[in-house]
Amino acid sequence: MFCEEGLTRAFCLKGDLMQGLARVTVREINNKKVEFPLQWFTWYTGKPKPWIFTDCEGIFVNAYNLFFEQTNAKKKEILEKGLHSYLQVSEEKPIFIDSGGFQCLRRGIQPDLKRILEFQLASKADLIAVVDFPFSPKASMQEKLLKMEQTLRSIEFYAKFSSEYRLPTVIVPVVHAHEEKLLEKMVSAIALLEKKYDVDFPVYALGSMVYMVSATITASFARYYRLIDLVLAAKKLLPDKIIHVFGVGSPNVMYLLMYLGVDSIETFGWAGHGIHYSTYIAGEGTKALADRKRSLDSEFEWEKYACQCVVCTGRCPVLNGKCAAYEEKCIAIPLTAEIKEKYEKWKATCDTVAHKEWVEELREKVLYAKGGWTPRACHNACVYSSEMKLAKNALKKGEFELFIESSLSNALFRKARVIDYAKKRIQEMGLY
């Protein structure tokens, strides 16, 4: 559990460490001293293990992936060894296990609270999220209230279990709300459960945030303003709690969340963008490879980019000897100028439709695959990790505000003046 000494010390920071509501705190979890803000790398089986080749601070896993999608032999191994041993992770590095409730619901499976909790506890993770029932901002009010009630029943089940057995693991309630009134309703209900069962939830997680910032919901500035308003409302309601945000931890959003006082940020973007042909460039943001247009900016002079991460310099232990990349180099970025020149020569010699199709297929393999998506994902993980390190160093030096203003690469962030809006709302809500 979080020790009282760590809790007290964490909230007595000197003013020179504060930038916006960002703060550096040291907490104790299961006798581990953990520094926040903390970046969790989400990991699923079959994906690269970022703790092997980066300074990954924490690992976030999913109970659905580890329980429903593994063989009985694998599940037995996890339960016998515990996650730290199974994943070959240092005991000092915290592991956070989600419930997999979202995945269960997507597949039409009714979550079994008792089985999931038993598996979470047996995994020996440091933090466990309750089974939650997320919903979209577009859901009807009736559906939202129903899902909130289901989540509250789940939180009560975890609270009762924790009260009876005095669990050492930190239980994390998940709050789903896209409006301040619903947020206040959930937080008040959880506070009553804490009192009823004499338990303390030191960490609160905000769920359904991905829906809020997704461009598929709205491409307007309003999505960022709503995120800011909701996070600040949570900070005001929960001033002494660690705030965790699920699933929106790309560096640009990470900077904003840190500025708003979020302590714990989880991301799968490092792998997700890699799978979808995108690479994160420090100081530039997420870039689509070459001419693969999506919702991302692909106009980037790749030939001028020289990344020094372990992937792009061929020093990544995960990829060593396993990457069939272009020119036998483990590189996460395309050699655009050279490839384009070769492609134009090949295209000029095409004399049949079949030949042209073959050239297109070869071009796809060379330009986009480059040994599969794994090098891109590993590169992204390296950059995400280094960006977090830079952000925390700037925060400790009292230079965080200057750092994020110079580092925010998202054009929409700049047009929307999200940091200016965040400053204004922090002052209006009396949070300074």
C-alpha positions as CSV (number, residue, x, y, z in Angstrom):
1,M,0.0,0.0,0.0
2,F,1.0,3.7,-0.2
3,C,2.8,4.5,3.0
4,E,1.6,7.4,5.1
5,E,5.1,8.9,5.1
6,G,5.3,8.8,1.3
7,L,1.8,10.3,1.1
8,T,2.6,13.2,3.3
9,R,6.0,13.9,1.7
10,A,4.5,13.8,-1.7
11,F,2.2,16.8,-1.1
12,C,4.7,19.0,0.6
13,L,6.7,19.9,-2.5
14,K,8.5,23.2,-2.9
15,G,7.0,25.7,-5.2
16,D,10.0,25.7,-7.6
17,L,9.0,22.1,-8.7
18,M,5.5,23.2,-9.7
19,Q,4.8,24.1,-13.3
20,G,1.1,24.4,-14.0
21,L,-0.2,21.6,-11.7
22,A,2.6,19.3,-12.6
23,R,4.4,17.8,-9.6
24,V,7.2,15.4,-8.8
25,T,6.2,13.0,-6.0
26,V,7.7,9.9,-4.5
27,R,5.3,7.3,-3.3
28,E,5.8,3.9,-1.7
29,I,4.0,1.0,-3.3
30,N,4.6,-2.5,-1.8
31,N,7.9,-1.3,-0.3
32,K,8.9,0.2,-3.7
33,K,9.8,3.8,-3.9
34,V,8.1,5.0,-7.1
35,E,8.5,8.5,-8.6
36,F,5.6,10.2,-10.3
37,P,4.7,11.4,-12.9
38,L,4.9,7.8,-14.2
39,Q,4.7,6.6,-17.7
40,W,3.3,3.0,-18.1
41,F,4.0,1.1,-21.3
42,T,1.1,-1.2,-22.2
43,W,2.2,-4.6,-23.2
44,Y,0.3,-7.5,-24.8
45,T,1.7,-11.0,-25.5
46,G,3.4,-11.2,-28.8
47,K,4.6,-7.5,-28.7
48,P,8.2,-6.3,-28.0
49,K,9.0,-5.9,-24.3
50,P,10.0,-2.3,-23.9
51,W,11.6,-2.8,-20.5
52,I,14.4,-4.8,-22.2
53,F,15.6,-1.9,-24.4
54,T,14.3,1.3,-22.8
55,D,14.2,2.9,-19.3
56,C,10.6,2.0,-19.1
57,E,9.2,3.2,-15.7
58,G,6.2,0.9,-15.3
59,I,4.5,-1.9,-17.2
60,F,0.7,-2.1,-17.8
61,V,-0.9,-5.4,-18.7
62,N,-4.4,-6.6,-19.4
63,A,-6.1,-9.4,-17.5
64,Y,-8.1,-10.4,-20.5
65,N,-5.0,-10.8,-22.6
66,L,-3.3,-12.9,-19.9
67,F,-6.3,-14.9,-18.7
68,F,-8.6,-15.5,-21.7
69,E,-6.0,-15.4,-24.6
70,Q,-3.4,-17.7,-23.1
71,T,-3.0,-21.5,-23.0
72,N,-3.7,-23.2,-19.7
73,A,0.1,-23.9,-19.4
74,K,0.9,-20.1,-19.8
75,K,-1.7,-19.1,-17.3
76,K,-0.4,-21.7,-14.8
77,E,3.1,-20.3,-15.3
78,I,1.9,-16.7,-14.7
79,L,0.1,-17.8,-11.5
80,E,3.0,-19.8,-10.2
81,K,5.7,-17.3,-10.9
82,G,3.9,-14.0,-10.7
83,L,4.2,-11.3,-13.4
84,H,7.6,-9.9,-12.4
85,S,9.3,-13.3,-12.7
86,Y,7.2,-14.4,-15.8
87,L,8.1,-11.2,-17.7
88,Q,11.6,-11.1,-16.3
89,V,11.1,-7.7,-14.8
90,S,13.0,-6.3,-11.8
91,E,10.9,-6.4,-8.6
92,E,11.6,-2.7,-8.2
93,K,9.7,-1.9,-11.4
94,P,5.9,-1.5,-10.7
95,I,3.3,-3.5,-12.7
96,F,-0.3,-2.4,-13.1
97,I,-2.9,-4.9,-14.3
98,D,-6.1,-3.8,-15.9
99,S,-9.3,-5.9,-15.5
100,G,-9.9,-6.5,-19.2
101,G,-13.5,-5.4,-18.7
102,F,-13.6,-3.4,-21.9
103,Q,-12.3,-6.4,-23.9
104,C,-14.9,-8.7,-22.3
105,L,-17.7,-6.4,-23.2
106,R,-16.5,-6.0,-26.8
107,R,-16.6,-9.8,-27.2
108,G,-19.9,-10.2,-25.5
109,I,-18.5,-11.8,-22.4
110,Q,-20.1,-11.0,-19.1
111,P,-17.1,-10.3,-16.7
112,D,-16.8,-12.6,-13.8
113,L,-15.6,-10.3,-11.0
114,K,-14.5,-13.0,-8.7
115,R,-12.4,-14.9,-11.3
116,I,-10.8,-11.7,-12.6
117,L,-9.9,-10.4,-9.1
118,E,-8.5,-13.8,-8.1
119,F,-6.3,-13.8,-11.3
120,Q,-5.2,-10.2,-10.7
121,L,-4.2,-10.9,-7.1
122,A,-2.4,-14.2,-8.0
123,S,-0.4,-12.3,-10.7
124,K,1.3,-10.3,-7.9
125,A,0.9,-7.0,-9.7
126,D,1.4,-3.9,-7.7
127,L,-1.7,-2.1,-8.7
128,I,-5.0,-3.7,-10.0
129,A,-7.8,-1.9,-11.7
130,V,-11.4,-2.8,-10.9
131,V,-13.6,-4.3,-13.6
132,D,-15.2,-1.3,-15.3
133,F,-17.9,-0.7,-17.9
134,P,-16.8,2.1,-20.3
135,F,-19.1,4.1,-22.6
136,S,-18.8,6.5,-25.5
137,P,-19.6,10.2,-25.1
138,K,-22.3,9.6,-27.8
139,A,-24.1,7.1,-25.6
140,S,-27.5,8.0,-24.3
141,M,-27.8,9.2,-20.7
142,Q,-29.7,6.0,-19.8
143,E,-26.8,3.9,-21.1
144,K,-24.2,6.1,-19.3
145,L,-26.1,5.8,-16.0
146,L,-26.5,2.0,-16.4
147,K,-22.7,1.5,-17.1
148,M,-21.8,3.8,-14.2
149,E,-24.0,1.8,-11.8
150,Q,-22.4,-1.5,-13.1
151,T,-18.9,0.0,-12.4
152,L,-19.9,1.1,-8.9
153,R,-21.1,-2.4,-8.1
154,S,-17.8,-3.7,-9.3
155,I,-15.9,-1.2,-7.1
156,E,-18.0,-2.2,-4.1
157,F,-17.1,-5.9,-4.8
158,Y,-13.4,-5.0,-4.8
159,A,-13.8,-2.7,-1.7
160,K,-15.5,-5.4,0.3
161,F,-12.9,-8.0,-0.7
162,S,-10.1,-5.6,0.2
163,S,-11.8,-4.8,3.6
164,E,-12.1,-8.5,4.5
165,Y,-8.7,-9.6,3.5
166,R,-6.7,-6.3,3.9
167,L,-5.0,-6.7,0.6
168,P,-1.5,-5.3,0.2
169,T,-2.0,-4.5,-3.5
170,V,-3.3,-1.1,-4.5
171,I,-6.9,-1.3,-5.9
172,V,-7.7,1.4,-8.4
173,P,-11.3,2.4,-9.0
174,V,-12.1,3.5,-12.5
175,V,-14.3,6.6,-13.1
176,H,-16.0,6.9,-16.5
177,A,-17.6,10.3,-17.1
178,H,-17.6,12.9,-19.8
179,E,-19.4,15.6,-17.9
180,E,-18.5,17.2,-14.6
181,K,-21.9,16.3,-13.0
182,L,-21.4,12.6,-13.7
183,L,-17.8,12.8,-12.5
184,E,-18.9,14.3,-9.2
185,K,-21.6,11.7,-8.9
186,M,-19.1,8.8,-9.4
187,V,-16.5,10.3,-7.1
188,S,-19.0,10.9,-4.3
189,A,-20.4,7.3,-4.6
190,I,-16.8,5.9,-4.4
191,A,-16.1,8.0,-1.3
192,L,-19.1,6.5,0.4
193,L,-17.8,3.0,-0.4
194,E,-14.4,3.9,1.0
195,K,-16.1,5.0,4.2
196,K,-18.5,2.0,4.3
197,Y,-15.8,-0.6,4.0
198,D,-13.0,1.4,5.8
199,V,-10.7,1.2,2.8
200,D,-8.6,3.8,1.0
201,F,-8.2,4.1,-2.7
202,P,-5.0,6.2,-3.1
203,V,-5.2,6.0,-6.9
204,Y,-8.2,7.0,-9.1
205,A,-8.2,6.2,-12.8
206,L,-10.1,8.2,-15.4
207,G,-11.5,6.0,-18.1
208,S,-13.1,6.5,-21.5
209,M,-10.6,9.4,-22.3
210,V,-9.7,7.8,-25.6
211,Y,-13.2,8.4,-26.8
212,M,-13.0,12.0,-25.8
213,V,-9.8,12.9,-27.7
214,S,-10.3,10.7,-30.7
215,A,-10.6,12.6,-34.0
216,T,-13.3,10.1,-35.0
217,I,-15.5,11.6,-32.4
218,T,-14.8,15.3,-33.2
219,A,-11.9,16.9,-35.0
220,S,-12.5,20.3,-33.4
221,F,-10.6,22.0,-30.6
222,A,-13.4,21.2,-28.3
223,R,-12.2,17.7,-27.6
224,Y,-9.0,19.0,-25.9
225,Y,-10.9,21.7,-24.0
226,R,-13.3,19.0,-22.7
227,L,-10.3,16.8,-21.7
228,I,-8.8,19.8,-19.8
229,D,-12.1,20.7,-18.1
230,L,-12.7,17.1,-17.0
231,V,-9.2,16.4,-15.7
232,L,-9.2,19.7,-13.7
233,A,-12.6,18.8,-12.3
234,A,-11.1,15.5,-11.1
235,K,-8.1,17.3,-9.6
236,K,-10.4,19.6,-7.7
237,L,-12.5,16.7,-6.4
238,L,-9.5,14.5,-5.6
239,P,-6.7,16.8,-4.5
240,D,-4.9,14.2,-2.4
241,K,-5.2,11.3,-4.8
242,I,-2.9,10.0,-7.5
243,I,-4.7,10.5,-10.8
244,H,-4.2,8.0,-13.6
245,V,-5.5,8.4,-17.2
246,F,-6.0,5.4,-19.4
247,G,-4.9,5.1,-23.0
248,V,-4.0,8.6,-24.2
249,G,-0.3,8.7,-23.4
250,S,1.3,9.8,-26.6
251,P,4.0,12.4,-25.8
252,N,1.9,15.4,-26.9
253,V,-1.0,14.5,-24.8
254,M,1.3,13.3,-22.0
255,Y,2.8,16.8,-21.7
256,L,-0.7,18.3,-21.4
257,L,-1.8,15.7,-18.8
258,M,1.3,16.3,-16.7
259,Y,0.7,20.1,-16.9
260,L,-2.9,19.4,-15.6
261,G,-1.5,17.5,-12.6
262,V,-2.0,13.9,-13.9
263,D,0.4,11.6,-12.1
264,S,0.1,8.4,-14.0
265,I,-0.2,7.9,-17.8
266,E,-0.5,4.7,-19.8
267,T,0.2,4.3,-23.5
268,F,-0.1,1.7,-26.1
269,G,0.6,4.2,-28.9
270,W,4.2,3.2,-29.1
271,A,3.1,-0.1,-30.6
272,G,-0.2,1.0,-32.1
273,H,1.4,3.7,-34.3
274,G,4.1,1.3,-35.3
275,I,1.6,-1.3,-36.5
276,H,-0.2,1.4,-38.5
277,Y,2.9,2.6,-40.4
278,S,3.7,5.5,-38.2
279,T,6.8,6.6,-36.4
280,Y,7.2,9.1,-33.6
281,I,9.8,11.8,-34.2
282,A,11.1,13.7,-31.2
283,G,10.1,17.4,-31.5
284,E,8.0,16.6,-34.6
285,G,5.2,14.3,-33.5
286,T,3.8,11.2,-35.1
287,K,4.6,10.9,-38.8
288,A,3.1,8.5,-41.3
289,L,5.7,6.8,-43.4
290,A,6.3,8.3,-46.9
291,D,3.1,8.9,-48.8
292,R,0.8,6.7,-46.7
293,K,-1.8,9.3,-46.0
294,R,-4.0,8.8,-43.0
295,S,-5.0,11.4,-40.4
296,L,-1.3,12.0,-39.8
297,D,1.1,14.4,-41.4
298,S,3.4,12.6,-43.8
299,E,5.2,15.6,-45.2
300,F,8.6,15.0,-43.5
301,E,12.1,15.0,-44.8
302,W,13.1,11.6,-43.6
303,E,16.5,11.7,-45.2
304,K,17.5,14.6,-42.9
305,Y,16.4,12.7,-39.8
306,A,19.1,10.9,-37.8
307,C,17.8,9.1,-34.8
308,Q,20.3,7.8,-32.3
309,C,18.0,5.4,-30.5
310,V,19.1,1.7,-30.1
311,V,16.7,0.7,-32.9
312,C,17.8,3.1,-35.6
313,T,21.5,2.5,-34.8
314,G,21.1,-1.2,-34.9
315,R,21.7,-1.8,-31.2
316,C,18.3,-3.1,-30.1
317,P,18.6,-6.4,-28.3
318,V,15.0,-7.3,-29.2
319,L,15.7,-7.1,-32.9
320,N,19.2,-8.4,-33.0
321,G,19.4,-11.2,-35.6
322,K,15.7,-11.2,-36.1
323,C,15.0,-8.2,-38.3
324,A,14.9,-8.6,-42.1
325,A,15.1,-4.9,-42.5
326,Y,16.2,-3.0,-45.6
327,E,20.0,-3.3,-46.2
328,E,20.1,-5.6,-43.1
329,K,19.8,-2.6,-40.8
330,C,17.4,-2.5,-37.9
331,I,16.0,0.9,-38.9
332,A,12.6,2.3,-38.0
333,I,12.5,5.1,-40.6
334,P,12.3,4.8,-44.4
335,L,15.3,5.7,-46.6
336,T,12.9,7.7,-48.7
337,A,15.2,9.4,-51.2
338,E,17.0,6.2,-52.1
339,I,13.9,4.1,-52.3
340,K,12.0,6.6,-54.4
341,E,14.9,6.7,-56.9
342,K,15.0,2.9,-57.2
343,Y,11.2,2.7,-57.5
344,E,11.2,5.2,-60.3
345,K,13.8,3.2,-62.2
346,W,11.8,0.0,-61.7
347,K,8.6,1.7,-62.7
348,A,10.1,3.0,-65.9
349,T,11.1,-0.5,-67.0
350,C,7.6,-2.0,-66.3
351,D,6.2,-3.5,-69.5
352,T,3.1,-5.4,-68.2
353,V,0.4,-4.9,-65.7
354,A,1.6,-7.9,-63.7
355,H,5.1,-6.4,-63.6
356,K,3.7,-3.1,-62.3
357,E,1.8,-4.9,-59.6
358,W,4.9,-6.8,-58.6
359,V,6.9,-3.6,-58.3
360,E,4.1,-2.0,-56.2
361,E,4.1,-5.1,-53.9
362,L,7.9,-5.0,-53.6
363,R,7.7,-1.2,-52.9
364,E,5.2,-1.8,-50.1
365,K,7.4,-4.4,-48.5
366,V,10.6,-2.3,-48.6
367,L,9.0,1.1,-47.8
368,Y,6.5,0.1,-45.2
369,A,7.4,-3.3,-43.7
370,K,11.2,-2.9,-43.2
371,G,11.3,-6.1,-41.1
372,G,7.7,-5.7,-40.0
373,W,6.1,-3.2,-37.7
374,T,8.3,-4.3,-34.8
375,P,11.3,-1.9,-35.5
376,R,8.9,1.1,-35.7
377,A,7.2,0.1,-32.4
378,C,10.6,-0.3,-30.7
379,H,11.8,3.0,-32.0
380,N,8.5,4.7,-30.8
381,A,9.0,3.1,-27.3
382,C,12.6,4.5,-27.2
383,V,11.5,8.0,-28.1
384,Y,8.4,7.9,-25.7
385,S,10.7,6.9,-22.9
386,S,13.3,9.5,-23.6
387,E,10.6,12.2,-24.0
388,M,9.3,11.3,-20.5
389,K,12.8,11.6,-19.1
390,L,13.3,15.0,-20.7
391,A,9.9,16.2,-19.4
392,K,10.6,15.1,-15.8
393,N,14.1,16.7,-15.9
394,A,12.5,20.0,-17.0
395,L,9.9,19.7,-14.3
396,K,12.6,19.2,-11.6
397,K,14.5,22.2,-12.9
398,G,11.4,24.4,-12.8
399,E,11.4,24.7,-16.6
400,F,8.5,22.5,-17.5
401,E,6.3,25.2,-18.9
402,L,9.0,26.3,-21.3
403,F,9.7,22.7,-22.2
404,I,6.2,21.8,-23.2
405,E,5.7,25.1,-25.1
406,S,8.8,24.3,-27.2
407,S,8.0,20.5,-27.5
408,L,4.3,20.4,-28.4
409,S,4.4,19.4,-32.0
410,N,0.7,18.8,-32.6
411,A,-0.5,21.6,-35.0
412,L,-4.0,21.3,-33.6
413,F,-2.6,21.8,-30.0
414,R,-0.9,25.0,-31.2
415,K,-3.9,26.4,-33.1
416,A,-6.2,25.6,-30.1
417,R,-3.7,27.1,-27.7
418,V,-4.4,24.3,-25.3
419,I,-1.8,25.4,-22.7
420,D,-3.2,28.9,-22.6
421,Y,-6.7,27.4,-22.1
422,A,-5.3,25.1,-19.4
423,K,-3.7,28.1,-17.6
424,K,-7.0,30.0,-17.8
425,R,-9.1,27.2,-16.4
426,I,-6.6,26.4,-13.6
427,Q,-6.9,30.0,-12.4
428,E,-10.6,30.1,-12.8
429,M,-11.1,26.9,-10.8
430,G,-8.7,28.2,-8.0
431,L,-6.4,25.3,-8.4
432,Y,-3.1,27.2,-8.2
